[in-house]
Amino acid sequence: MADIFDLFRKISKETPAATPISWLIVGLGNPGVRYQWTRHNAGFLAMDALVARHGGNPDRAKFDALVGETTIAGKRVLLMKPQTFMNASGDAVEAAMKFYKLAPSRLLVLSDDISLDVGKLRVRKSGSAGGQKGLNSIIEALGTQEFPRIRIGVGQKPSPDYDLADWVLSVFTPEQREHLQKNTFPLVCDGVEKLLSDDLDGAMQHCNGKGGI
């Protein structure tokens, strides 16, 4: 009769090692039900659409965030919703990047953009924060802006003197919500798949300037 330890060693050899995390996808937003449908939570909402397509619901607390794991375009991915509030998003991202030893090029951020019409998309390989506090926090934490992002238009302030914080924390109209869910977020998911397939040009061609109302 085979020794029990020999049996365990045999099983271990025959069982393939778990695929390591090779990408971190971060949806930016503020935690809590009161912020769920605000413009600043476009990244969280896009993440929900990505989970609906690929699974991996971020419901496990780690790195001051909610995280989940899934596979997209053959890559093992950690999905993240930071729970630090927008201005400190970089803390959670930096912790996960260090833990999984990921290069900045393997970080993809989904965020809102007030310079774009509601629903319109912009895929970029890198760049400045453009005034987005969550992106700025990530850039400061990592010491680089060389990571891809998909920016989701939430519309410009209705007037120059309108308070910016009030605007990004205002909620989408029912019509805008429906449009985002039916038209914009599926494009975001397509863009994520292309980016993780190392097809940046394809993601830009598929998404940039599209999805708007």
N, C-alpha and C positions, 0 to 999 in steps of 0.2 A: 504494500500500500504506500503510495507516494506520501512523503512528508508534507504536512500542511503548508510549511513555508515554501517548499518547492512549488506547490500548487499556486500560491500567491504570486511567486516570481514569474511563473508561466503566464498567469492572467495579466500581470503588469506588462509583460513584453507584448502580449497580443492586443492590448488595449491602447489605441493611439492617444498620444498626449493631447490635451485640450489645446485648441488653436489660440495663440496669444492675442490679446487686444492689439490691433494695429492702427486703429483710428479712434479719435474722440470727437463726437458730434455734440455740440452744445447749443441748446435753445435758450435764448436770453429772455428773461421776464422777471416778474416779482411774484413771490409765493403768496398764496391766500386767495380765497374765493372772491374777495372784493376786487381783485385785479384781473380776474380770469379773462374778461373780454375787453380789456383796455388795449389801446394801441401799442403801448410799451411791451405788451405780452405777445406780440406777433411771433416771436421766436418760440415761445412755449406752445402756441397754437400750431405752428408748423411742425413742431416735434410730435404733437399728438397725431397729426396726419401721417407722419413718417412711421410712428408706432402702429397705426391702423394698417399700414401696408406691409410692414416687415416684422412686427412684434417687438418684444424687448422693452415693455412698459417700464419707464423709470420710476419704480416704487420702493427702491431699497435705499436707505440712508447711508451715504458715504461721502467723504470729502466735502462736508457742508453742502451737500447736494442730494438730489434724488437721482439714482442711476439705474440703468438696465442694460442688458447685453443682447445683441442680435447679430445677424450676418447680412451684409449688404454688398452686392457685387463681389461675392466671394471673400470679403474682408470681415474679420471679427471686429465688432464695433462696440464701444461703450457710449451709450446715450445718456446725456446729462441735462438736468434742469437745476442750476444753482439755486440754493435756498438762502443765499446771503443778502438778497435784495440786489437790484441792478448795479449799484455803484461799487459793489465789492465782488462782482462775479469772478474777477481774476484770481481770488483766493482759492476757490473751488477748482478752477481750471488748472492752476499751477500745481496744486496737490495731486490731481489725477495724472497730469503730464509727467511729473517726477516719478510717481509710483509705477507707471507703465513704461517709463523711459521712452516717451514719444517725442519725435522731433516736431517743431512748430508746423512743418508742412503736413503733418498728419492730424492737425486740428481743423475742424470745420465748424464755423459759428453761424447760426441762424439768428438774425436780428432785425429789428424794425428800423425804418429809415424815413424821416420826416421830409426829406427832399424829393421823395418819389410819390406819385399819385397812389391812392389806395390800391393795393394788389400788385402793382408793377414791381418787377424783380430786377436785381442787378447782382450778377455773380462776379466776384473779383478774386484774383489770386492773392492779393495782399493790399495794403494801403492804410491810410490813417483812420482814426476812429470816426471822423466826420461829425464830431459832437455827440456821438452815441456813448453814454457813460459806461455801459457794460463793456463795449469794445475797448474803450479807453482803459478800463481797469485790467482787462486781459493783456493789452499791449504793455502796460506798466509792469504787470506781474511777470510776464515772460521776457521782457526786455527786447521785444521784436514785434514788428507788425507784418512779418512774413508768414502769414497763414491765410488760407482761403476762407471766404465768407459768402453767404447768400443774404442779401439785404432785401427786406420786404417793405414795400411802400405802405405808409400809413396816412399819407396826406400831409400837406403843409398847414401851418396854423391859419385859421380863418382870417386873421388880421395881424399886422406887425406887432401891435401892442398886446396881443393875447399871450398870457403867461405860458411859457413852454412846458413847464411841469404840469400845469392843468391840462394842456392839450394832449400830451402823451399818456396821461392817466385818465383821459376821457374814453368812453366806450365806443366801439364800432356801432354803427346803425345796424338794424336787422338786415337791411339790404346788403350792406357791406360784409357782414358776417357770412351771409349766404354765398356771396360772390367769392370770398376768400376760400371757403370750404369746397366749393364746386370747381373753381377755376384756378385760383392762385396756388393753393397748397399742393394739388397734384403736380403742378409744374415744379414746385420746390422739391418734391420727392424725386421727380425725374432728374433734376439737377444734381441732387445728392448722389444718385446712382451713377451718373456720368463722372462726377468728380472722383468718386471712389474707384472708378474704372480707369483712372488716370487720363480722362478725356476732358480736360479743362475747356478746350476750344468748343467741344460739343456741348458742354454745359452752358457756356456763354451764348452760343448760337440758339440753343433751345429756350433759354430763360430770359436773357437780357431784353428789357423793354416790353416784355409780355406779361400777361396776367392782370393788367390794370382794368379798372372799370371804365 
